[in-house]
Each structure stands twice: as structure tokens, then as C-alpha cells.
Amino acid sequence: MTIRVLLVDDHAMIRDGLKALLERAADISVVGEADNGRDAVRRADELKPDVVVMDLTMPELNGIDATRLVLEKCPATQVVMLSMHSSSEYVFRAFEAGATGFVLKESAGEEVAVAVRAARAGQRYLSRSIAAIQWAAQSRARPTSPLKSLSTREREVLQLVVEGRSSTEIAATLHLSPKTVETYRVRLMAKLGVHGVPGLVRFAVEHGLIQPG
């Protein structure tokens, strides 16, 4: 049976490369693409793919939060996280969100099809080149990310704030009032112990929500 895959990455060249790699396999078909986390959720809901190959760091909605939303809408879908980052926190957060696989972009050419097949079979897959990640993912003494203190809506607001969106723009994107957005901004800064947008940007870069500029 052919494995139906949705590709999600904000760089068209990476999507094209992954598509070419995956479609060399007779048992894999790329049925759709998306260039940000919010579109990924919509496309997954439309297409109901077997596997989503999801970039971790994207605009509008990062891959971690997009994974949670995809799995809420499509519980039968599996997610393989694709990332430049190999820290244990990223891996832990990816699996905590429900991902089945975690592949480093540097080794994606060799591993992405293997990871997709493993995910379709419900088997966890980790890039071979980072043995420390496997320890971190399986360890019971996992670190607690400060992001866990934030609600899903607060994380959405955080990402849009650090991308430079105004409260009015965020309100339109999330279907909230500007006043409600301001309340979320104040609340999430208090929870994180961060003051001002520059501090939020540093926090977001350190925790993989956005790429350093």
C-alpha cells in the first residue's frame, strides 16, 4: 500500500529535494505541501495523509505546535519532525507533541524515506548520527521546558509577537480581539520572566520557535 505524505517546510528548495527523494520510492507518494505550520494543519485536515514530514522551525506556527494540532484533527496521521537542531530539548518536545520520528536535515537524504516507513508502521525513528538524542528521548529524567508553562494559545501569540506582528494583526490571524491578544502577551511574559519583545525574541531563538536572524 502506498504511503501518502504531506511535506511541510518554509523553503521551497528543501520541499522539492525531499519530494524528489521520497518519490524515488515505489511505496511513497507526496500528496501535498505546505510552507508554514498553520497551512500544514489545514492541509492535513483536507488530505488526511498517512505521514506528515514537518519542519521544526517555521513562520506563523512552529512544527511542535503544528504537530499537536494536526494530531488533534487527524489522530491516524503520523508525524516525522525534520530539524537542523539536535539538542535534547527539541527532540523531547517533538515526541511530547506526538511526533513518531525525528530526522536531522543534514542526514535527511539518507534517512527520510526510512523514517516515513517507520512512522507509517507506528515505530519511533531517530537520526542515527545523534546517539545522545536517543538517550534524551528515552530518559525518565527529562528536562522541563519553560514552554510547558504556556497554553497552546499563549505559544501561538508568542510566535507571532516575535515574528514582528502587531496586536491587531495577531488578533486577525487568531480570531481574537486586540485587547485579548494584549492580555496574552502580558501573561506569557510574566510566566517566562521576560520583559519586552527583545527578550521574547531571544527566548524564541533559544527554544527553536524561530531561526536566528
Protein Blocks (a to p, Z undefined) as FASTA:
>chain_A
ZZddddddfbfklmmmmmmmmmmpmkbccfbdcfbfklmmmmmmmnopabdcddfbdghi
afklmmmmmmmmmmmbccddddfbfcfklmmmmmmnopabdcdfklmmmmmmmmmmmmmn
opacddfklmmlmmmmmpmkbccdfklmpcfklmmmmmmmmnopafklmmmmnopafklm
mmmmmmmmmmnopgcjklmmmmmmmnopaccZZ
